[in-house]
Amino acid sequence: MRNTLTPKKLKTIEDAMALIKSGDRIMVSGFGNSGDPKQLVAALCKQPIKDLTIISNDLGSPGIGLGALLTAGMVKKLIGNYYNWNPEVADAFNSGKIDVELVPQGSFAEGIRAAGVGVAAFFTPTAAGTELSKGKEEREFNGRKYILQEAIKADVALISAAKSDTLGNLVYHKTARNFNPLMAMAADLVIAEVGEIVPAGTFDPECIATPHIFVDVLVQRG
């Protein structure tokens, strides 16, 4: 009898990390310490790769979480919005070691969603007339200024879910859901760190936030 709890998408964390290469654009879910794939991030920090573009809400703290990537000199560029917890970001930017693209949090989320649904760009009033609008197309609608924000896409997304079924359908725990479903739609390769794997058919379909078609690799949390 086939073991239904051994999904085809399940890999070891080592095999999953082997799919990531230098120069990749990598989305990482999470808001602070909620909804981030901690074990995937820890494993990524140990890889012999460099020149990464990290697309995330924040970059952890110095030497902690995603911050360890910066400390190790693996980061070429950051795309995100909240780096207050990690002063090493400002130091690295000011010294010319990395590039930083600041995107307001709402535009950041919408930019990722846009990539997932095939929208190339959208106009938003957020940041119009500020330093963040420099170099971006500006138009006026109904007497209000808007700037063009391009969609934000990645080569790889590292996400975290509370549970997966054997097909790769994902459910999240409350606010840990945050950027996970959006990022799962906006990357060519999606690696999901999950706490528990259950047989297909276990979930009420209404509870599934990320359908299995968006998930390429499952790594069970140790």
N, CA, C and O of each residue as an XYZ file, in Angstrom:
888
protein
N       0.846     -1.203      0.000
C       0.000      0.000      0.000
C       0.879      1.250      0.000
O       1.854      1.335      0.747
N       0.528      2.206     -0.835
C       1.325      3.424     -0.929
C       1.205      4.256      0.342
O       0.121      4.392      0.910
N       2.328      4.809      0.779
C       2.341      5.675      1.950
C       1.866      7.071      1.543
O       2.606      7.820      0.905
N       0.659      7.409      1.906
C       0.070      8.685      1.482
C       0.652      9.865      2.242
O       0.367     11.011      1.894
N       1.462      9.621      3.273
C       2.078     10.704      4.023
C       3.499     10.995      3.532
O       4.252     11.702      4.202
N       3.862     10.468      2.392
C       5.156     10.782      1.791
C       4.910     11.472      0.453
O       4.987     10.831     -0.595
N       4.617     12.764      0.476
C       4.285     13.476     -0.759
C       5.477     13.567     -1.697
O       6.626     13.591     -1.256
N       5.197     13.617     -2.992
C       6.245     13.709     -3.997
C       7.059     14.987     -3.855
O       8.230     15.016     -4.236
N       6.469     16.030     -3.320
C       7.155     17.313     -3.211
C       8.065     17.403     -1.985
O       8.816     18.369     -1.848
N       8.008     16.427     -1.107
C       8.780     16.475      0.133
C      10.264     16.245     -0.143
O      10.642     15.264     -0.783
N      11.102     17.166      0.352
C      12.552     17.037      0.217
C      13.219     17.317      1.552
O      12.619     17.911      2.448
N      14.464     16.885      1.675
C      15.250     17.284      2.838
C      15.602     18.752      2.688
O      15.569     19.296      1.584
N      15.933     19.379      3.771
C      16.271     20.797      3.707
C      17.548     20.998      2.891
O      17.718     22.032      2.245
N      18.445     20.010      2.920
C      19.684     20.102      2.142
C      19.390     20.064      0.645
O      19.950     20.845     -0.124
N      18.510     19.155      0.238
C      18.156     19.071     -1.180
C      17.415     20.318     -1.647
O      17.592     20.765     -2.781
N      16.582     20.880     -0.766
C      15.862     22.102     -1.120
C      16.824     23.265     -1.318
O      16.674     24.040     -2.262
N      17.805     23.392     -0.440
C      18.769     24.484     -0.545
C      19.646     24.354     -1.781
O      20.126     25.357     -2.307
N      19.859     23.137     -2.246
C      20.682     22.913     -3.437
C      20.040     23.506     -4.693
O      20.707     23.661     -5.716
N      18.756     23.835     -4.620
C      18.049     24.417     -5.762
C      18.279     25.920     -5.890
O      17.908     26.524     -6.896
N      18.891     26.523     -4.870
C      19.128     27.966     -4.851
C      20.561     28.244     -5.288
O      21.487     27.542     -4.882
N      20.738     29.267     -6.115
C      22.077     29.559     -6.652
C      22.432     31.033     -6.457
O      21.572     31.866     -6.172
N      23.699     31.323     -6.615
C      24.183     32.699     -6.507
C      23.450     33.584     -7.510
O      23.154     33.167     -8.630
N      23.166     34.806     -7.088
C      22.503     35.771     -7.947
C      20.995     35.691     -7.954
O      20.345     36.509     -8.604
N      20.411     34.723     -7.245
C      18.956     34.580     -7.224
C      18.279     35.739     -6.499
O      18.829     36.325     -5.567
N      17.071     36.047     -6.956
C      16.159     36.945     -6.240
C      15.292     36.055     -5.350
O      14.553     35.203     -5.842
N      15.390     36.259     -4.044
C      14.729     35.362     -3.094
C      13.741     36.129     -2.235
O      14.121     37.056     -1.521
N      12.471     35.746     -2.303
C      11.459     36.283     -1.406
C      11.438     35.461     -0.122
O      11.536     34.234     -0.159
N      11.312     36.136      0.997
C      11.224     35.440      2.279
C      10.054     36.024      3.053
O      10.006     37.229      3.304
N       9.114     35.173      3.429
C       7.908     35.631      4.117
C       8.209     35.996      5.561
O       9.314     35.783      6.061
N       7.207     36.545      6.211
C       7.323     36.859      7.628
C       7.188     38.335      7.918
O       7.508     39.188      7.091
N       6.707     38.613      9.116
C       6.581     39.976      9.623
C       7.130     39.936     11.040
O       6.469     39.443     11.954
N       8.340     40.456     11.222
C       8.990     40.269     12.511
C       9.303     38.793     12.695
O       9.941     38.172     11.845
N       8.857     38.248     13.796
C       9.096     36.825     14.078
C       7.891     35.955     13.762
O       7.834     34.802     14.189
N       6.936     36.485     13.027
C       5.721     35.730     12.738
C       5.665     35.338     11.268
O       5.795     36.185     10.385
N       5.470     34.047     11.014
C       5.277     33.580      9.649
C       6.532     33.462      8.821
O       6.452     33.311      7.602
N       7.702     33.527      9.455
C       8.950     33.402      8.704
C       9.446     31.954      8.732
O       9.269     31.264      9.736
N      10.065     31.485      7.640
C      10.556     30.104      7.578
C      11.927     29.999      8.238
O      12.948     29.977      7.551
N      11.951     29.934      9.553
C      13.197     30.042     10.313
C      14.238     28.991      9.926
O      15.423     29.304      9.804
N      13.799     27.757      9.734
C      14.769     26.711      9.427
C      15.310     26.836      8.013
O      16.483     26.550      7.774
N      14.477     27.259      7.075
C      14.962     27.490      5.711
C      15.968     28.636      5.681
O      16.981     28.561      4.986
N      15.689     29.686      6.428
C      16.600     30.830      6.468
C      17.935     30.425      7.082
O      18.995     30.792      6.575
N      17.880     29.666      8.178
C      19.114     29.215      8.827
C      19.946     28.363      7.879
O      21.172     28.475      7.847
N      19.278     27.510      7.107
C      19.988     26.662      6.151
C      20.551     27.484      4.998
O      21.651     27.208      4.518
N      19.802     28.497      4.549
C      20.261     29.357      3.466
C      21.545     30.077      3.850
O      22.438     30.252      3.021
N      21.634     30.493      5.104
C      22.809     31.232      5.575
C      24.084     30.390      5.527
O      25.189     30.931      5.573
N      23.934     29.083      5.437
C      25.094     28.183      5.416
C      25.531     27.802      4.006
O      26.503     27.068      3.831
N      24.811     28.301      3.002
C      25.110     27.905      1.627
C      26.288     28.703      1.053
O      26.470     29.871      1.398
N      27.086     28.078      0.180
C      28.226     28.767     -0.442
C      27.808     29.581     -1.656
O      28.298     29.358     -2.763
N      26.899     30.526     -1.444
C      26.385     31.343     -2.538
C      26.496     32.808     -2.161
O      26.736     33.142     -1.001
N      26.319     33.689     -3.155
C      26.490     35.122     -2.919
C      25.640     35.916     -3.908
O      24.916     35.353     -4.729
N      25.748     37.228     -3.805
C      25.066     38.162     -4.723
C      23.553     37.958     -4.748
O      22.931     38.025     -5.808
N      22.970     37.713     -3.590
C      21.531     37.482     -3.501
C      20.776     38.802     -3.410
O      21.247     39.759     -2.795
N      19.605     38.842     -4.025
C      18.654     39.926     -3.796
C      17.580     39.374     -2.877
O      16.878     38.429     -3.234
N      17.450     39.957     -1.700
C      16.486     39.475     -0.706
C      15.275     40.400     -0.690
O      15.388     41.598     -0.431
N      14.121     39.817     -0.973
C      12.852     40.555     -0.994
C      12.071     40.143      0.247
O      11.538     39.035      0.319
N      12.008     41.040      1.217
C      11.374     40.702      2.491
C      10.913     41.977      3.181
O      11.379     43.074      2.873
N       9.997     41.812      4.109
C       9.513     42.962      4.867
C      10.645     43.613      5.649
O      10.730     44.839      5.712
N      11.517     42.798      6.246
C      12.629     43.295      7.046
C      13.819     42.359      6.878
O      13.770     41.430      6.073
N      14.870     42.595      7.622
C      16.059     41.742      7.516
C      16.537     41.308      8.901
O      17.729     41.361      9.207
N      15.593     40.882      9.725
C      15.958     40.363     11.033
C      16.779     41.339     11.849
O      16.563     42.550     11.791
N      17.715     40.810     12.605
C      18.622     41.599     13.428
C      20.056     41.216     13.071
O      20.267     40.210     12.394
N      21.043     41.989     13.507
C      22.429     41.661     13.169
C      22.792     40.214     13.530
O      22.728     39.825     14.696
N      23.166     39.436     12.534
C      23.582     38.055     12.763
C      22.469     37.093     13.088
O      22.728     35.921     13.362
N      21.219     37.565     13.065
C      20.079     36.726     13.446
C      19.088     36.668     12.291
O      18.785     37.692     11.679
N      18.582     35.477     11.993
C      17.622     35.315     10.911
C      18.228     35.759      9.593
O      19.374     35.427      9.293
N      17.461     36.514      8.795
C      17.976     37.011      7.525
C      19.181     37.928      7.712
O      19.985     38.104      6.797
N      19.298     38.501      8.890
C      20.444     39.361      9.170
C      21.768     38.632      9.023
O      22.792     39.247      8.726
N      21.751     37.309      9.233
C      22.982     36.526      9.108
C      23.484     36.503      7.672
O      24.687     36.386      7.440
N      22.572     36.615      6.700
C      22.983     36.676      5.299
C      23.818     37.915      5.027
O      24.832     37.859      4.332
N      23.373     39.038      5.589
C      24.100     40.292      5.399
C      25.445     40.242      6.112
O      26.459     40.662      5.555
N      25.461     39.734      7.331
C      26.696     39.619      8.102
C      27.721     38.769      7.359
O      28.921     39.039      7.407
N      27.226     37.731      6.667
C      28.114     36.821      5.937
C      28.512     37.335      4.566
O      29.278     36.674      3.865
N      28.010     38.499      4.164
C      28.370     39.082      2.880
C      27.735     38.401      1.684
O      28.298     38.413      0.590
N      26.550     37.799      1.886
C      25.881     37.068      0.820
C      24.876     37.912      0.042
O      24.337     37.460     -0.968
N      24.624     39.129      0.503
C      23.559     39.967     -0.056
C      24.114     41.038     -0.992
O      25.082     41.724     -0.663
N      23.492     41.169     -2.154
C      23.840     42.228     -3.098
C      22.826     43.369     -3.030
O      23.188     44.539     -3.152
N      21.548     43.016     -2.834
C      20.493     44.024     -2.851
C      19.354     43.604     -1.937
O      19.075     42.417     -1.768
N      18.709     44.594     -1.355
C      17.516     44.370     -0.536
C      16.340     45.112     -1.153
O      16.481     46.249     -1.603
N      15.183     44.466     -1.173
C      13.933     45.116     -1.559
C      12.955     44.897     -0.409
O      12.584     43.760     -0.120
N      12.542     45.958      0.236
C      11.657     45.826      1.386
C      11.351     47.179      1.977
O      11.416     48.192      1.281
N      11.013     47.211      3.270
C      10.563     48.483      3.824
C      10.869     48.745      5.287
O      10.813     49.894      5.724
N      11.189     47.716      6.057
C      11.347     47.982      7.498
C      12.659     47.371      7.983
O      12.721     46.194      8.338
N      13.699     48.193      7.990
C      15.022     47.690      8.371
C      15.515     48.286      9.689
O      16.702     48.212     10.005
N      14.599     48.875     10.453
C      14.963     49.531     11.709
C      15.586     48.585     12.727
O      16.390     49.005     13.559
N      15.216     47.311     12.662
C      15.740     46.350     13.636
C      17.188     45.966     13.356
O      17.854     45.380     14.210
N      17.676     46.295     12.160
C      19.013     45.858     11.792
C      19.859     47.035     11.308
O      19.817     47.377     10.126
N      20.627     47.661     12.205
C      21.449     48.813     11.812
C      22.541     48.455     10.813
O      23.104     49.342     10.172
N      22.852     47.153     10.669
C      23.868     46.753      9.695
C      23.418     47.038      8.259
O      24.250     47.172      7.362
N      22.103     47.130      8.045
C      21.596     47.454      6.709
C      22.037     48.852      6.304
O      22.559     49.046      5.207
N      21.831     49.821      7.178
C      22.236     51.199      6.879
C      23.744     51.303      6.714
O      24.228     52.005      5.827
N      24.488     50.606      7.565
C      25.949     50.645      7.479
C      26.432     50.088      6.136
O      27.301     50.673      5.489
N      25.857     48.949      5.727
C      26.270     48.322      4.468
C      25.883     49.173      3.270
O      26.632     49.253      2.297
N      24.721     49.807      3.331
C      24.280     50.677      2.237
C      25.159     51.921      2.140
O      25.606     52.291      1.054
N      25.400     52.555      3.267
C      26.190     53.790      3.270
C      27.637     53.558      2.843
O      28.287     54.467      2.326
N      28.139     52.350      3.057
C      29.508     52.031      2.653
C      29.584     51.480      1.233
O      30.667     51.150      0.751
N      28.409     51.379      0.548
C      28.380     50.933     -0.836
C      28.465     49.435     -1.035
O      28.695     48.973     -2.153
N      28.282     48.662      0.035
C      28.378     47.207     -0.070
C      27.114     46.581     -0.653
O      27.179     45.533     -1.296
N      25.975     47.216     -0.433
C      24.706     46.685     -0.940
C      23.861     47.815     -1.508
O      24.091     48.991     -1.225
N      22.882     47.432     -2.314
C      21.872     48.364     -2.803
C      20.590     48.092     -2.030
O      20.299     46.941     -1.702
N      19.828     49.123     -1.739
C      18.568     48.972     -1.011
C      17.463     49.689     -1.782
O      17.580     50.876     -2.084
N      16.406     48.973     -2.095
C      15.230     49.560     -2.736
C      14.090     49.564     -1.724
O      13.527     48.518     -1.402
N      13.758     50.754     -1.229
C      12.688     50.880     -0.252
C      11.347     50.992     -0.969
O      11.176     51.817     -1.866
N      10.408     50.156     -0.563
C       9.066     50.148     -1.135
C       8.076     50.222      0.020
O       8.115     49.359      0.897
N       7.186     51.219      0.060
C       6.196     51.292      1.136
C       5.467     49.961      1.302
O       5.221     49.252      0.327
N       5.129     49.636      2.528
C       4.645     48.283      2.823
C       3.413     47.884      2.004
O       3.334     46.749      1.535
N       2.472     48.779      1.829
C       1.292     48.451      1.027
C       1.651     48.225     -0.433
O       1.147     47.299     -1.068
N       2.533     49.081     -0.965
C       2.978     48.921     -2.348
C       3.811     47.649     -2.501
O       3.774     46.994     -3.543
N       4.555     47.311     -1.463
C       5.356     46.083     -1.446
C       4.446     44.860     -1.575
O       4.678     43.988     -2.412
N       3.412     44.806     -0.739
C       2.476     43.677     -0.791
C       1.742     43.630     -2.128
O       1.584     42.558     -2.712
N       1.298     44.776     -2.610
C       0.564     44.818     -3.874
C       1.478     44.493     -5.047
O       1.042     43.879     -6.021
N       2.740     44.900     -4.964
C       3.692     44.586     -6.019
C       3.920     43.088     -6.150
O       4.049     42.569     -7.259
N       3.969     42.398     -5.026
C       4.124     40.943     -5.031
C       2.855     40.289     -5.562
O       2.915     39.360     -6.368
N       1.706     40.782     -5.104
C       0.441     40.226     -5.592
C       0.308     40.425     -7.097
O      -0.148     39.534     -7.813
N       0.711     41.607     -7.570
C       0.628     41.901     -8.998
C       1.453     40.901     -9.808
O       1.005     40.412    -10.844
N       2.650     40.606     -9.332
C       3.488     39.628    -10.027
C       2.801     38.273    -10.088
O       2.893     37.564    -11.091
N       2.118     37.921     -9.016
C       1.453     36.628     -8.956
C       0.276     36.482     -9.893
O      -0.055     35.373    -10.311
N      -0.366     37.603    -10.232
C      -1.544     37.536    -11.111
C      -1.243     38.050    -12.517
O      -2.149     38.200    -13.337
N       0.034     38.320    -12.788
C       0.421     38.698    -14.142
C       0.261     40.159    -14.486
O       0.233     40.511    -15.666
N       0.154     41.026    -13.488
C       0.068     42.471    -13.729
C       1.479     43.046    -13.702
O       2.201     42.865    -12.723
N       1.874     43.729    -14.758
C       3.257     44.200    -14.880
C       3.579     45.366    -13.949
O       4.701     45.478    -13.454
N       2.596     46.234    -13.712
C       2.818     47.419    -12.885
C       1.471     48.055    -12.562
O       0.452     47.712    -13.162
N       1.474     48.980    -11.611
C       0.235     49.664    -11.233
C       0.573     51.058    -10.718
O       1.693     51.315    -10.278
N      -0.405     51.949    -10.780
C      -0.220     53.300    -10.266
C      -0.745     53.386     -8.836
O      -1.813     52.863     -8.519
N       0.025     54.055     -7.980
C      -0.363     54.227     -6.584
C      -0.020     55.643     -6.130
O       0.992     56.194     -6.565
N      -0.842     56.247     -5.264
C      -0.507     57.571     -4.755
C       0.541     57.524     -3.648
O       1.146     58.544     -3.320
N       0.756     56.340     -3.073
C       1.705     56.207     -1.977
C       3.119     56.545     -2.436
O       3.604     55.991     -3.423
N       3.770     57.439     -1.731
C       5.148     57.887     -1.966
C       5.269     58.923     -3.082
O       6.370     59.403     -3.350
N       4.169     59.278     -3.734
C       4.233     60.315     -4.765
C       4.743     61.629     -4.160
O       4.281     62.053     -3.101
N       5.686     62.257     -4.834
C       6.236     63.511     -4.350
C       7.308     63.370     -3.291
O       7.765     64.372     -2.739
N       7.720     62.143     -2.994
C       8.761     61.901     -1.988
C      10.032     61.397     -2.677
O      10.061     61.211     -3.894
N      11.075     61.179     -1.880
C      12.334     60.646     -2.409
C      12.127     59.286     -3.068
O      12.840     58.936     -4.009
N      11.158     58.522     -2.579
C      10.932     57.192     -3.119
C      10.328     57.206     -4.525
O      10.301     56.182     -5.207
N       9.849     58.368     -4.950
C       9.244     58.448     -6.284
C      10.254     58.801     -7.371
O       9.917     58.786     -8.555
N      11.472     59.115     -6.988
C      12.481     59.528     -7.966
C      12.768     58.403     -8.950
O      12.987     57.256     -8.560
N      12.761     58.755    -10.243
C      13.042     57.777    -11.280
C      11.843     56.974    -11.717
O      11.949     56.149    -12.624
N      10.680     57.201    -11.079
C       9.469     56.461    -11.432
C       8.510     57.347    -12.226
O       8.432     58.555    -12.002
N       7.794     56.736    -13.142
C       6.814     57.467    -13.936
C       5.711     58.027    -13.038
O       5.226     57.347    -12.134
N       5.326     59.265    -13.300
C       4.283     59.918    -12.503
C       3.150     60.372    -13.412
O       3.383     60.923    -14.488
N       1.908     60.133    -12.962
C       0.727     60.594    -13.695
C      -0.289     61.157    -12.711
O      -0.239     60.896    -11.509
N      -1.190     61.921    -13.251
C      -2.232     62.514    -12.419
C      -3.586     61.936    -12.809
O      -3.946     61.883    -13.985
N      -4.331     61.502    -11.784
C      -5.681     60.982    -11.981
C      -6.625     61.734    -11.042
O      -6.419     61.756     -9.828
N      -7.663     62.351    -11.613
C      -8.652     63.075    -10.803
C      -7.999     64.081     -9.862
O      -8.417     64.246     -8.716
N      -6.975     64.741    -10.364
C      -6.336     65.790     -9.590
C      -5.338     65.319     -8.551
O      -4.841     66.126     -7.765
N      -5.033     64.023     -8.530
C      -4.091     63.483     -7.541
C      -2.916     62.819     -8.251
O      -3.093     62.156     -9.273
N      -1.714     63.002     -7.703
C      -0.520     62.426     -8.309
C      -0.350     60.955     -7.920
O      -0.561     60.563     -6.772
N       0.037     60.165     -8.911
C       0.300     58.737     -8.707
C       1.659     58.394     -9.331
O       2.093     59.032    -10.291
N       2.319     57.378     -8.771
C       3.560     56.895     -9.359
C       3.384     55.442     -9.790
O       2.559     54.704     -9.252
N       4.189     55.058    -10.781
C       4.113     53.701    -11.304
C       5.013     52.782    -10.493
O       6.220     53.004    -10.397
N       4.413     51.743     -9.906
C       5.164     50.730     -9.164
C       5.155     49.433     -9.965
O       4.093     48.886    -10.262
N       6.339     48.947    -10.310
C       6.418     47.691    -11.042
C       6.143     46.504    -10.126
O       6.360     46.572     -8.916
N       5.662     45.415    -10.723
C       5.443     44.182     -9.972
C       6.771     43.668     -9.432
O       7.832     43.931     -9.999
N       6.697     42.939     -8.337
C       7.898     42.420     -7.671
C       7.887     40.895     -7.774
O       7.067     40.225     -7.146
N       8.789     40.367     -8.557
C       8.843     38.933     -8.819
C      10.169     38.366     -8.314
O      11.135     39.108     -8.130
N      10.217     37.048     -8.089
C      11.434     36.422     -7.585
C      11.720     35.104     -8.285
O      10.842     34.501     -8.903
N      12.965     34.676     -8.173
C      13.333     33.346     -8.652
C      12.858     32.285     -7.663
O      12.383     31.220     -8.058
N      12.994     32.591     -6.369
C      12.673     31.628     -5.309
C      11.879     32.324     -4.215
O      12.157     33.477     -3.886
N      10.896     31.640     -3.649
C      10.200     32.116     -2.455
C      10.361     31.081     -1.349
O      10.108     29.893     -1.553
N      10.782     31.539     -0.185
C      10.860     30.700      1.005
C       9.707     31.112      1.911
O       9.678     32.233      2.418
N       8.765     30.209      2.110
C       7.574     30.547      2.881
C       7.392     29.564      4.029
O       8.092     28.556      4.121
N       6.438     29.874      4.903
C       6.199     29.049      6.087
C       4.703     28.837      6.278
O       3.916     29.778      6.173
N       4.314     27.597      6.559
C       2.902     27.290      6.794
C       2.766     26.406      8.029
O       3.689     25.681      8.400
N       1.612     26.482      8.647
C       1.360     25.630      9.809
C       1.211     24.178      9.389
O       1.758     23.279     10.027
N       0.457     23.950      8.296
C       0.205     22.589      7.840
C       0.181     22.528      6.319
O      -0.101     23.514      5.638
N       0.486     21.342      5.812
C       0.326     21.040      4.392
C      -0.322     19.677      4.292
O      -0.145     18.833      5.170
N      -1.082     19.456      3.212
C      -1.488     18.080      2.945
C      -0.482     17.471      1.973
O       0.458     18.145      1.553
N      -0.667     16.231      1.621
C       0.326     15.537      0.809
C       0.410     16.075     -0.623
O       1.365     15.777     -1.342
N      -0.571     16.856     -1.033
C      -0.515     17.484     -2.352
C       0.275     18.791     -2.334
O       0.787     19.233     -3.362
N       0.367     19.409     -1.143
C       1.039     20.695     -1.019
C       0.106     21.853     -0.778
O       0.539     23.004     -0.814
N      -1.185     21.583     -0.529
C      -2.107     22.652     -0.131
C      -1.710     23.153      1.262
O      -1.441     22.353      2.158
N      -1.674     24.476      1.439
C      -1.163     25.045      2.681
C      -2.225     25.805      3.466
O      -3.085     26.479      2.898
N      -2.140     25.676      4.789
C      -2.942     26.491      5.697
C      -1.989     27.169      6.683
O      -0.929     26.636      7.009
N      -2.389     28.359      7.150
C      -1.535     29.162      8.003
C      -2.212     29.404      9.347
O      -3.421     29.229      9.496
N      -1.405     29.809     10.313
C      -1.941     30.067     11.643
C      -2.097     31.568     11.873
O      -1.125     32.282     12.120
N      -3.337     32.024     11.785
C      -3.683     33.403     12.109
C      -2.773     34.414     11.400
O      -2.616     34.344     10.181
N      -2.161     35.369     12.160
C      -1.379     36.421     11.517
C      -0.064     35.927     10.938
O       0.611     36.679     10.235
N       0.319     34.688     11.211
C       1.513     34.121     10.573
C       1.293     33.945      9.077
O       2.227     33.644      8.333
N       0.058     34.136      8.646
C      -0.235     34.066      7.215
C       0.455     35.186      6.440
O       0.965     34.952      5.344
N       0.478     36.369      6.980
C       0.989     37.619      6.393
C       1.369     37.538      4.912
O       0.479     37.432      4.068
N       2.660     37.586      4.568
C       3.063     37.652      3.159
C       3.117     36.285      2.470
O       3.352     36.221      1.263
N       2.909     35.212      3.195
C       3.103     33.875      2.639
C       2.290     33.590      1.377
O       2.879     33.198      0.369
N       0.966     33.767      1.380
C       0.192     33.444      0.170
C       0.583     34.289     -1.040
O       0.589     33.794     -2.167
N       0.911     35.564     -0.811
C       1.306     36.434     -1.912
C       2.617     35.964     -2.532
O       2.739     35.872     -3.754
N       3.596     35.669     -1.680
C       4.909     35.263     -2.184
C       4.865     33.912     -2.877
O       5.650     33.648     -3.788
N       3.943     33.057     -2.444
C       3.810     31.746     -3.084
C       3.365     31.865     -4.534
O       3.581     30.950     -5.329
N       2.743     32.989     -4.882
C       2.258     33.204     -6.247
C       3.269     33.919     -7.133
O       3.113     33.946     -8.354
N       4.305     34.498     -6.531
C       5.133     35.447     -7.271
C       6.564     34.989     -7.524
O       7.422     35.805     -7.861
N       6.831     33.689     -7.364
C       8.182     33.180     -7.584
C       8.150     31.963     -8.498
O       7.159     31.236     -8.557
N       9.250     31.756     -9.206
C       9.344     30.603    -10.103
C       9.456     29.293     -9.337
O       8.950     28.263     -9.784
N      10.117     29.330     -8.187
C      10.297     28.154     -7.336
C       9.847     28.498     -5.926
O      10.333     29.460     -5.332
N       8.910     27.707     -5.386
C       8.381     27.967     -4.045
C       8.732     26.800     -3.126
O       8.343     25.657     -3.366
N       9.476     27.116     -2.069
C       9.865     26.121     -1.062
C       9.129     26.458      0.225
O       9.308     27.540      0.785
N       8.307     25.540      0.688
C       7.484     25.785      1.872
C       7.965     24.958      3.060
O       8.058     23.733      2.980
N       8.264     25.633      4.146
C       8.573     24.972      5.418
C       7.260     24.772      6.159
O       6.551     25.742      6.426
N       6.923     23.528      6.497
C       5.621     23.242      7.108
C       5.797     22.491      8.422
O       6.738     21.717      8.599
N       4.869     22.741      9.333
C       4.946     22.103     10.633
C       4.406     20.692     10.657
O       4.906     19.841     11.394
N       3.383     20.438      9.849
C       2.730     19.126      9.863
C       2.223     18.803      8.467
O       1.757     19.683      7.743
N       2.320     17.533      8.097
C       1.799     17.072      6.812
C       0.696     16.057      7.063
O       0.890     15.081      7.788
N      -0.467     16.294      6.454
C      -1.634     15.432      6.669
C      -2.086     14.871      5.322
O      -1.702     15.398      4.278
N      -2.894     13.815      5.329
C      -3.355     13.237      4.058
C      -4.205     14.217      3.253
O      -4.933     15.036      3.813
N      -4.099     14.115      1.933
C      -4.952     14.916      1.059
C      -6.413     14.622      1.357
O      -6.795     13.469      1.559
N      -7.232     15.677      1.386
C      -8.643     15.522      1.716
C      -8.954     15.840      3.158
O     -10.120     15.886      3.550
N      -7.906     16.064      3.966
C      -8.112     16.378      5.386
C      -8.674     17.780      5.575
O      -9.542     17.992      6.422
N      -8.189     18.734      4.796
C      -8.565     20.132      4.988
C      -9.950     20.434      4.421
O     -10.327     19.925      3.365
N     -10.693     21.262      5.130
C     -11.849     21.921      4.542
C     -11.309     22.841      3.455
O     -10.442     23.667      3.745
N     -11.780     22.736      2.227
C     -11.252     23.578      1.146
C     -11.268     25.071      1.469
O     -10.434     25.827      0.970
N     -12.227     25.497      2.312
C     -12.301     26.914      2.674
C     -11.109     27.358      3.517
O     -10.851     28.556      3.636
N     -10.377     26.407      4.104
C      -9.239     26.738      4.968
C      -7.931     26.853      4.196
O      -6.940     27.358      4.723
N      -7.925     26.393      2.964
C      -6.690     26.390      2.172
C      -6.435     27.789      1.627
O      -7.227     28.315      0.845
N      -5.322     28.386      2.044
C      -4.973     29.729      1.584
C      -4.053     29.691      0.373
O      -4.101     30.586     -0.471
N      -3.222     28.668      0.280
C      -2.325     28.508     -0.866
C      -2.572     27.155     -1.511
O      -2.233     26.131     -0.918
N      -3.155     27.115     -2.714
C      -3.374     25.849     -3.409
C      -2.052     25.195     -3.799
O      -1.047     25.871     -4.014
N      -2.074     23.885     -3.885
C      -0.856     23.115     -4.118
C      -0.170     23.447     -5.434
O       1.029     23.209     -5.576
N      -0.903     23.991     -6.398
C      -0.313     24.295     -7.692
C       0.810     25.334     -7.583
O       1.665     25.411     -8.466
N       0.815     26.132     -6.508
C       1.840     27.151     -6.321
C       3.056     26.636     -5.566
O       4.060     27.343     -5.477
N       2.996     25.435     -5.024
C       4.058     24.923     -4.153
C       4.878     23.866     -4.890
O       4.333     22.884     -5.392
N       6.185     24.077     -4.951
C       7.063     23.144     -5.650
C       7.752     22.157     -4.716
O       7.929     20.988     -5.060
N       8.145     22.636     -3.518
C       8.928     21.818     -2.590
C       8.372     21.974     -1.182
O       8.063     23.084     -0.747
N       8.247     20.855     -0.473
C       7.875     20.853      0.933
C       9.078     20.426      1.779
O       9.770     19.462      1.453
N       9.312     21.155      2.861
C      10.336     20.759      3.847
C       9.641     20.731      5.200
O       9.114     21.744      5.659
N       9.644     19.561      5.835
C       8.954     19.469      7.121
C       9.837     20.015      8.234
O      11.014     19.673      8.349
N       9.236     20.868      9.044
C       9.952     21.518     10.142
C      10.410     20.463     11.152
O       9.634     19.593     11.545
N      11.650     20.546     11.557
C      12.201     19.571     12.486
C      11.911     19.914     13.936
O      12.315     19.178     14.836
